[in-house]
């Protein structure tokens, strides 16, 4: 979980230029000034790059805070692992 959060923090730093320590599992859009609708797109692109994933519209709609972002990423990574087997 800490490794994943570290990667999520990296994506936030890349997308918004915020200090990694400012992003916790409890972070919401109200905590990050630039996390508006356009910022959400930038964040999704950054997360795709960091994790090597691709998000669809439903994934992006589900990612309303860091906790939900982690959940979507865990689900997508699990799907990728099952497809490799």
Secondary structure, 3 states (H helix, E strand, C coil): CHHHHHHHHHHHHHHHCCCHHHCCCCCEHHHCCCCCHHHHHHHHHHHHHHHCCCCCHHHHHHCCEHHHHHHHHHHHHHHHHHHHC
